[in-house]
Amino acid sequence: MNWLDRISYPVLIFAALLLGLAPFRPQPHLWEKLNMLVAGNLHRPVDIFDLFLHSAPLILLALKLVHDQRKRHQQRKSN
């Protein structure tokens, strides 16, 4: 996962906050789409795309955290 190593944490955190909370009013899209998903109302393709768009930076941030943690654990194990 070299491509994930090349993305810095500040960029991912900024993107996660920006896209996760946008638009700020009246309700963030991510929250709205998650509510629609739980209620079973997430049917339109544009809404599904919106859910993926707004959650992608959060997913990438989580992947990077797990990847870095595993890498550190393997380094400690080999030493």
Rosetta constraint file for C-alpha pairs under 8 A:
AtomPair CA 1 CA 5 HARMONIC 6.76 0.50
AtomPair CA 2 CA 6 HARMONIC 6.52 0.50
AtomPair CA 3 CA 7 HARMONIC 6.99 0.50
AtomPair CA 4 CA 64 HARMONIC 6.32 0.50
AtomPair CA 5 CA 64 HARMONIC 7.49 0.50
AtomPair CA 7 CA 11 HARMONIC 7.04 0.50
AtomPair CA 7 CA 12 HARMONIC 7.17 0.50
AtomPair CA 8 CA 12 HARMONIC 6.49 0.50
AtomPair CA 9 CA 13 HARMONIC 5.98 0.50
AtomPair CA 9 CA 61 HARMONIC 7.60 0.50
AtomPair CA 10 CA 14 HARMONIC 5.98 0.50
AtomPair CA 11 CA 15 HARMONIC 6.10 0.50
AtomPair CA 12 CA 16 HARMONIC 5.92 0.50
AtomPair CA 12 CA 57 HARMONIC 6.18 0.50
AtomPair CA 12 CA 58 HARMONIC 7.77 0.50
AtomPair CA 12 CA 60 HARMONIC 7.40 0.50
AtomPair CA 12 CA 61 HARMONIC 5.94 0.50
AtomPair CA 13 CA 17 HARMONIC 6.10 0.50
AtomPair CA 13 CA 57 HARMONIC 7.77 0.50
AtomPair CA 13 CA 58 HARMONIC 7.99 0.50
AtomPair CA 13 CA 61 HARMONIC 7.12 0.50
AtomPair CA 14 CA 18 HARMONIC 5.97 0.50
AtomPair CA 15 CA 19 HARMONIC 5.81 0.50
AtomPair CA 15 CA 20 HARMONIC 7.75 0.50
AtomPair CA 15 CA 57 HARMONIC 5.89 0.50
AtomPair CA 16 CA 20 HARMONIC 5.33 0.50
AtomPair CA 16 CA 54 HARMONIC 7.91 0.50
AtomPair CA 16 CA 55 HARMONIC 7.56 0.50
AtomPair CA 16 CA 56 HARMONIC 7.80 0.50
AtomPair CA 16 CA 57 HARMONIC 4.67 0.50
AtomPair CA 16 CA 58 HARMONIC 5.15 0.50
AtomPair CA 16 CA 61 HARMONIC 7.63 0.50
AtomPair CA 17 CA 21 HARMONIC 5.83 0.50
AtomPair CA 18 CA 22 HARMONIC 5.86 0.50
AtomPair CA 19 CA 23 HARMONIC 7.98 0.50
AtomPair CA 19 CA 53 HARMONIC 7.77 0.50
AtomPair CA 19 CA 54 HARMONIC 5.07 0.50
AtomPair CA 19 CA 55 HARMONIC 7.48 0.50
AtomPair CA 19 CA 57 HARMONIC 7.44 0.50
AtomPair CA 20 CA 28 HARMONIC 7.05 0.50
AtomPair CA 20 CA 29 HARMONIC 7.43 0.50
AtomPair CA 20 CA 30 HARMONIC 5.80 0.50
AtomPair CA 20 CA 54 HARMONIC 5.34 0.50
AtomPair CA 20 CA 55 HARMONIC 6.35 0.50
AtomPair CA 20 CA 57 HARMONIC 7.84 0.50
AtomPair CA 20 CA 58 HARMONIC 7.49 0.50
AtomPair CA 21 CA 28 HARMONIC 4.92 0.50
AtomPair CA 21 CA 29 HARMONIC 7.06 0.50
AtomPair CA 21 CA 30 HARMONIC 6.97 0.50
AtomPair CA 22 CA 28 HARMONIC 5.25 0.50
AtomPair CA 22 CA 29 HARMONIC 6.31 0.50
AtomPair CA 22 CA 30 HARMONIC 7.90 0.50
AtomPair CA 23 CA 27 HARMONIC 6.81 0.50
AtomPair CA 23 CA 28 HARMONIC 5.17 0.50
AtomPair CA 23 CA 29 HARMONIC 6.42 0.50
AtomPair CA 24 CA 28 HARMONIC 5.45 0.50
AtomPair CA 27 CA 31 HARMONIC 7.07 0.50
AtomPair CA 27 CA 32 HARMONIC 6.64 0.50
AtomPair CA 28 CA 32 HARMONIC 6.28 0.50
AtomPair CA 29 CA 33 HARMONIC 5.95 0.50
AtomPair CA 29 CA 50 HARMONIC 7.49 0.50
AtomPair CA 29 CA 51 HARMONIC 7.56 0.50
AtomPair CA 29 CA 54 HARMONIC 7.15 0.50
AtomPair CA 30 CA 34 HARMONIC 6.07 0.50
AtomPair CA 30 CA 50 HARMONIC 7.78 0.50
AtomPair CA 30 CA 51 HARMONIC 6.04 0.50
AtomPair CA 30 CA 54 HARMONIC 5.70 0.50
AtomPair CA 30 CA 55 HARMONIC 6.70 0.50
AtomPair CA 31 CA 35 HARMONIC 6.17 0.50
AtomPair CA 32 CA 36 HARMONIC 6.25 0.50
AtomPair CA 33 CA 37 HARMONIC 6.07 0.50
AtomPair CA 33 CA 42 HARMONIC 7.12 0.50
AtomPair CA 33 CA 47 HARMONIC 6.89 0.50
AtomPair CA 33 CA 48 HARMONIC 7.90 0.50
AtomPair CA 33 CA 50 HARMONIC 7.56 0.50
AtomPair CA 33 CA 51 HARMONIC 5.75 0.50
AtomPair CA 34 CA 38 HARMONIC 6.21 0.50
AtomPair CA 34 CA 51 HARMONIC 7.43 0.50
AtomPair CA 35 CA 39 HARMONIC 6.11 0.50
AtomPair CA 36 CA 40 HARMONIC 6.00 0.50
AtomPair CA 36 CA 41 HARMONIC 4.88 0.50
AtomPair CA 36 CA 42 HARMONIC 5.24 0.50
AtomPair CA 37 CA 41 HARMONIC 5.96 0.50
AtomPair CA 37 CA 42 HARMONIC 5.09 0.50
AtomPair CA 42 CA 47 HARMONIC 6.38 0.50
AtomPair CA 42 CA 48 HARMONIC 6.59 0.50
AtomPair CA 43 CA 47 HARMONIC 7.08 0.50
AtomPair CA 43 CA 48 HARMONIC 7.17 0.50
AtomPair CA 44 CA 48 HARMONIC 6.51 0.50
AtomPair CA 45 CA 49 HARMONIC 6.09 0.50
AtomPair CA 46 CA 50 HARMONIC 6.03 0.50
AtomPair CA 47 CA 51 HARMONIC 6.21 0.50
AtomPair CA 48 CA 52 HARMONIC 6.44 0.50
AtomPair CA 49 CA 53 HARMONIC 6.02 0.50
AtomPair CA 50 CA 54 HARMONIC 6.04 0.50
AtomPair CA 51 CA 55 HARMONIC 6.03 0.50
AtomPair CA 52 CA 56 HARMONIC 5.71 0.50
AtomPair CA 55 CA 59 HARMONIC 6.26 0.50
AtomPair CA 56 CA 60 HARMONIC 6.13 0.50
AtomPair CA 57 CA 61 HARMONIC 6.03 0.50
AtomPair CA 58 CA 62 HARMONIC 6.20 0.50
AtomPair CA 59 CA 63 HARMONIC 6.15 0.50
AtomPair CA 60 CA 64 HARMONIC 6.09 0.50
AtomPair CA 61 CA 65 HARMONIC 6.20 0.50
AtomPair CA 62 CA 66 HARMONIC 6.25 0.50
AtomPair CA 63 CA 67 HARMONIC 5.97 0.50
AtomPair CA 64 CA 68 HARMONIC 5.98 0.50
AtomPair CA 65 CA 69 HARMONIC 6.08 0.50
AtomPair CA 66 CA 70 HARMONIC 6.16 0.50
AtomPair CA 67 CA 71 HARMONIC 6.17 0.50
AtomPair CA 68 CA 72 HARMONIC 6.17 0.50
AtomPair CA 69 CA 73 HARMONIC 6.18 0.50
AtomPair CA 70 CA 74 HARMONIC 6.17 0.50
AtomPair CA 71 CA 75 HARMONIC 6.25 0.50
AtomPair CA 72 CA 76 HARMONIC 6.24 0.50
AtomPair CA 73 CA 77 HARMONIC 6.13 0.50
AtomPair CA 74 CA 78 HARMONIC 6.16 0.50
AtomPair CA 75 CA 79 HARMONIC 6.38 0.50
